[in-house]
Amino acid sequence: MDRQTTLIHGTKWSLCVLSVLLGSCAAPGRVADESGLTFSKEPLLGKVVWSDLVTDDVEAARRFYGGLLGWNFEESTLPTGRKYVIARSGTAIVAGLVPVSQRDDGAEISRWLPYISVADVDAAVATATAGGASVAVGARDVALGRVAAIIDPQGAVVGLARSRIGDPDDEATAPGAGRRVWTELLSNDPAASAAFYDSVVDYDVRTVSRRGGEYTLLSSGGVDRAGILSNPTDDWSPVWLTSFGVPDAAAAAAKAEALGGRLLLAPAPEVRDGTMTIVADPSGAIVVLQQVGAG
């Protein structure tokens, strides 16, 4: 990878708009269209239940992800008057787009933000801060539950969520082309990160051997929910990476560039057998494209 490219940005960016989750996109007096989701009766603790793209160029993001992943979009307005965009792959709801203003210093602030289901948001925030994290957005109620965002001890930003209506179930969020397939933390110290998230989320942690070294899996209820990947270089800051499915990684990398994205990691046999690529979208947000079946 080009060492002159900053793959992961630091944590000095505006998080004031991250009080959105699922139905919080509903306008006053209007119920959000949740037809692309079905919900569990009980919370799926530890699952990444939602992903927001925080971006300073929503229109560029729509063109990019629409062309790359085939998404369609629905515009709505939050009760605060702020715009919010829901992204769908077919009928399935896959993500939200949150517009933010560009920073005065020109620094890139766009990024993907995952939300992890926890039993109690306030308790999780308290545990996180006791473990060395800082609070990016304090716990607050939204239309379908309660959310917060923290910056973990290594500087990675992640959302915490507790839904009042159950979490999007595994069938509705099954991996596939155009859908989220995985979420993983790029960490400077995987063991420390695993211990931290175990304390906050109550994960079951195990380490497996993969090409290129060890990989840490975070599981709950017998299901793998996220992973931790060792940071390969000091040039990159820790970050949660969101992966979306594509039929062919090499073709997706070329298409991303044609749509105005930047190729950060080309598919290569030594990196997950050439089945993944990492790109930056036109606003600078980093996204992983993972080859999956077309189903």
C-alpha positions as CSV (number, residue, x, y, z in Angstrom):
1,M,0.0,0.0,0.0
2,D,1.1,3.5,-0.7
3,R,2.6,4.8,2.6
4,Q,1.8,8.4,1.5
5,T,-1.8,7.6,1.7
6,T,-3.3,8.0,5.1
7,L,-5.6,5.1,5.3
8,I,-7.2,5.9,8.7
9,H,-7.9,9.4,10.0
10,G,-7.6,10.5,13.6
11,T,-10.4,11.0,16.0
12,K,-10.6,14.8,15.8
13,W,-13.8,15.2,13.9
14,S,-17.4,16.3,14.7
15,L,-19.6,13.6,16.3
16,C,-22.4,15.9,17.3
17,V,-24.8,14.4,14.8
18,L,-24.4,10.8,15.8
19,S,-27.7,10.5,17.6
20,V,-29.3,8.6,14.8
21,L,-30.2,4.9,14.7
22,L,-32.7,3.1,12.6
23,G,-36.1,4.8,13.2
24,S,-34.5,8.1,14.4
25,C,-34.6,9.0,10.8
26,A,-38.4,9.5,11.0
27,A,-39.7,13.0,10.4
28,P,-42.0,14.5,13.1
29,G,-45.4,12.7,13.0
30,R,-44.2,10.1,10.5
31,V,-43.2,6.5,11.2
32,A,-40.0,5.3,9.6
33,D,-40.4,2.7,6.8
34,E,-38.9,-0.5,8.4
35,S,-40.3,-2.8,5.7
36,G,-36.7,-4.0,4.8
37,L,-36.1,-5.2,8.4
38,T,-37.4,-7.8,10.7
39,F,-36.5,-7.7,14.4
40,S,-35.5,-10.2,17.1
41,K,-37.7,-10.7,20.1
42,E,-34.6,-10.4,22.3
43,P,-31.6,-8.1,21.8
44,L,-28.8,-9.7,19.9
45,L,-26.1,-8.4,22.2
46,G,-22.7,-7.8,20.6
47,K,-24.1,-7.7,17.1
48,V,-23.3,-4.7,14.9
49,V,-26.9,-3.7,14.3
50,W,-26.4,-0.5,12.3
51,S,-23.9,1.4,10.3
52,D,-23.9,5.1,9.5
53,L,-21.8,6.8,6.9
54,V,-20.9,10.2,8.3
55,T,-20.0,12.2,5.3
56,D,-19.4,15.8,4.2
57,D,-20.6,15.1,0.7
58,V,-23.9,13.1,0.7
59,E,-24.5,13.5,-3.0
60,A,-21.1,12.2,-3.9
61,A,-21.6,9.3,-1.6
62,R,-25.0,8.5,-3.1
63,R,-23.4,8.4,-6.6
64,F,-20.5,6.3,-5.5
65,Y,-22.3,3.7,-3.4
66,G,-25.3,3.6,-5.8
67,G,-23.0,2.9,-8.7
68,L,-20.7,0.5,-6.8
69,L,-23.1,-1.5,-4.7
70,G,-26.4,-0.8,-6.5
71,W,-28.0,1.0,-3.5
72,N,-31.1,3.1,-3.8
73,F,-31.8,5.9,-1.3
74,E,-34.6,7.5,0.6
75,E,-34.4,11.0,1.9
76,S,-36.0,12.0,5.2
77,T,-35.6,14.6,7.9
78,L,-34.9,14.2,11.6
79,P,-37.1,15.9,14.2
80,T,-34.2,18.4,14.6
81,G,-34.5,19.4,10.9
82,R,-31.3,17.6,9.9
83,K,-31.4,15.6,6.7
84,Y,-30.9,11.8,6.9
85,V,-30.7,9.3,4.1
86,I,-31.5,5.6,4.2
87,A,-29.7,3.3,1.9
88,R,-31.2,0.1,0.6
89,S,-29.9,-2.9,-1.3
90,G,-33.1,-4.0,-3.1
91,T,-35.7,-3.9,-0.3
92,A,-33.2,-4.5,2.5
93,I,-32.2,-1.5,4.6
94,V,-28.4,-1.5,4.8
95,A,-27.1,1.8,6.1
96,G,-27.7,5.5,6.9
97,L,-26.0,8.6,5.5
98,V,-25.4,11.4,7.9
99,P,-24.4,14.8,6.4
100,V,-21.8,16.8,8.3
101,S,-20.1,20.1,7.4
102,Q,-16.5,20.2,6.2
103,R,-13.9,21.2,8.8
104,D,-12.4,24.6,8.6
105,D,-8.9,23.1,8.5
106,G,-9.9,20.9,5.5
107,A,-9.2,17.6,7.4
108,E,-11.2,14.6,6.1
109,I,-13.9,13.7,8.6
110,S,-16.0,11.3,6.6
111,R,-16.1,7.7,7.9
112,W,-18.2,4.7,8.6
113,L,-19.5,4.3,12.1
114,P,-20.9,0.9,13.4
115,Y,-23.3,0.6,16.3
116,I,-23.0,-2.5,18.6
117,S,-26.0,-3.8,20.5
118,V,-25.5,-3.7,24.3
119,A,-27.7,-4.6,27.2
120,D,-27.5,-1.1,28.8
121,V,-26.0,1.9,27.0
122,D,-25.4,3.9,30.1
123,A,-23.7,1.0,31.9
124,A,-21.6,0.3,28.8
125,V,-20.5,3.9,28.6
126,A,-19.6,3.9,32.3
127,T,-17.6,0.7,31.9
128,A,-15.9,2.0,28.8
129,T,-14.8,5.2,30.4
130,A,-13.5,3.3,33.5
131,G,-11.5,1.3,31.0
132,G,-9.8,4.3,29.4
133,A,-12.3,5.3,26.7
134,S,-13.7,8.8,26.2
135,V,-17.2,9.8,25.4
136,A,-17.8,11.2,21.9
137,V,-21.6,11.5,22.3
138,G,-23.2,10.9,25.6
139,A,-26.1,8.4,26.0
140,R,-29.3,9.8,24.6
141,D,-32.8,8.6,23.6
142,V,-33.7,8.3,19.9
143,A,-36.9,7.1,18.2
144,L,-36.3,3.4,18.6
145,G,-34.0,3.2,21.6
146,R,-30.9,4.7,23.2
147,V,-27.5,5.3,21.7
148,A,-24.0,6.7,22.5
149,A,-20.7,6.9,20.8
150,I,-17.3,6.3,22.5
151,I,-13.7,6.6,21.5
152,D,-11.9,3.5,22.7
153,P,-8.5,3.7,24.5
154,Q,-6.7,3.4,21.2
155,G,-8.7,6.1,19.4
156,A,-11.3,4.0,17.5
157,V,-14.8,5.4,17.4
158,V,-17.8,3.1,17.8
159,G,-21.5,3.5,18.6
160,L,-23.4,1.6,21.3
161,A,-27.1,1.0,21.0
162,R,-30.1,-0.5,22.8
163,S,-33.2,-0.9,20.8
164,R,-36.7,-0.8,22.3
165,I,-38.2,-3.0,19.6
166,G,-35.5,-5.7,19.2
167,D,-32.4,-5.8,17.0
168,P,-32.5,-6.4,13.2
169,D,-32.4,-10.2,13.1
170,D,-29.7,-12.3,11.4
171,E,-32.0,-13.3,8.6
172,A,-32.8,-9.7,7.6
173,T,-29.1,-8.7,7.8
174,A,-27.6,-11.8,6.1
175,P,-24.4,-11.1,4.2
176,G,-24.7,-10.7,0.5
177,A,-23.7,-8.6,-2.4
178,G,-24.5,-5.0,-1.6
179,R,-25.0,-5.8,2.1
180,R,-22.8,-5.4,5.1
181,V,-20.8,-8.7,5.6
182,W,-18.4,-8.0,8.4
183,T,-17.1,-5.4,10.8
184,E,-13.6,-5.5,12.3
185,L,-11.4,-3.3,14.4
186,L,-7.9,-2.4,13.2
187,S,-6.0,-2.4,16.5
188,N,-2.5,-1.5,17.7
189,D,-2.9,-4.1,20.5
190,P,-5.5,-6.8,19.7
191,A,-5.2,-8.4,23.2
192,A,-5.9,-5.1,24.9
193,S,-8.7,-4.3,22.5
194,A,-10.3,-7.7,23.1
195,A,-10.2,-7.2,26.8
196,F,-11.7,-3.8,26.5
197,Y,-14.6,-4.8,24.3
198,D,-15.2,-7.9,26.4
199,S,-15.7,-5.7,29.4
200,V,-18.0,-3.3,27.6
201,V,-20.1,-5.7,25.5
202,D,-19.5,-9.0,27.3
203,Y,-18.1,-10.8,24.3
204,D,-16.7,-14.3,24.1
205,V,-13.1,-13.9,22.7
206,R,-11.1,-16.4,20.8
207,T,-8.0,-16.2,18.6
208,V,-7.6,-18.2,15.4
209,S,-4.7,-18.6,13.0
210,R,-5.1,-17.1,9.5
211,R,-2.8,-16.3,6.6
212,G,-0.7,-13.3,7.8
213,G,-1.0,-14.1,11.5
214,E,-3.5,-14.4,14.3
215,Y,-7.1,-13.0,14.2
216,T,-9.3,-12.3,17.1
217,L,-13.0,-13.1,16.9
218,L,-15.6,-11.4,19.2
219,S,-18.7,-13.7,19.7
220,S,-21.9,-13.6,21.6
221,G,-24.5,-16.4,21.9
222,G,-22.3,-18.7,19.9
223,V,-22.3,-16.3,16.9
224,D,-19.2,-14.5,15.6
225,R,-20.2,-10.8,15.6
226,A,-16.9,-8.9,14.9
227,G,-13.2,-9.3,14.5
228,I,-10.0,-7.6,15.6
229,L,-7.1,-7.3,13.1
230,S,-3.6,-6.3,14.1
231,N,-2.5,-3.0,12.7
232,P,0.3,-3.6,10.2
233,T,1.9,-0.2,10.4
234,D,2.3,2.8,12.7
235,D,1.1,5.0,9.8
236,W,-2.5,4.0,10.4
237,S,-4.7,4.9,13.4
238,P,-7.0,2.3,15.0
239,V,-10.5,2.3,13.4
240,W,-13.5,0.1,13.0
241,L,-13.7,-1.1,9.4
242,T,-17.0,-1.9,7.7
243,S,-17.1,-4.4,4.9
244,F,-19.8,-4.7,2.2
245,G,-20.2,-7.6,-0.2
246,V,-19.3,-7.5,-3.9
247,P,-19.4,-10.4,-6.5
248,D,-15.8,-9.8,-7.5
249,A,-13.2,-7.9,-5.5
250,A,-11.0,-7.0,-8.5
251,A,-13.9,-5.7,-10.5
252,A,-15.2,-3.7,-7.5
253,A,-11.8,-2.1,-7.0
254,A,-11.7,-1.0,-10.6
255,K,-15.3,0.3,-10.5
256,A,-14.6,2.2,-7.2
257,E,-11.8,4.1,-8.9
258,A,-13.9,4.8,-12.0
259,L,-16.6,6.3,-9.7
260,G,-14.2,8.7,-8.0
261,G,-12.9,6.6,-5.2
262,R,-9.2,5.9,-4.2
263,L,-7.7,2.4,-4.2
264,L,-5.9,1.9,-0.9
265,L,-5.4,-1.9,-1.0
266,A,-5.7,-3.8,-4.2
267,P,-6.8,-7.5,-4.1
268,A,-3.8,-9.7,-3.6
269,P,-3.4,-13.4,-3.0
270,E,-1.6,-12.9,0.3
271,V,-4.6,-10.8,1.7
272,R,-7.5,-13.1,2.3
273,D,-6.8,-15.0,-1.0
274,G,-7.5,-11.9,-3.1
275,T,-11.1,-11.7,-2.0
276,M,-11.0,-8.2,-0.5
277,T,-10.1,-4.6,-1.4
278,I,-10.0,-1.4,0.6
279,V,-11.0,1.9,-1.0
280,A,-11.8,5.4,0.1
281,D,-15.0,6.9,-1.2
282,P,-15.0,10.4,-2.8
283,S,-15.4,12.0,0.6
284,G,-12.6,10.1,2.2
285,A,-14.5,7.4,4.1
286,I,-12.7,4.1,4.2
287,V,-14.7,1.0,3.2
288,V,-13.8,-2.7,2.7
289,L,-15.2,-4.5,-0.3
290,Q,-15.4,-8.3,0.4
291,Q,-16.1,-10.8,-2.3
292,V,-19.2,-12.9,-1.6
293,G,-21.6,-15.1,-3.4
294,A,-24.2,-13.2,-5.6
295,G,-27.1,-14.4,-3.5
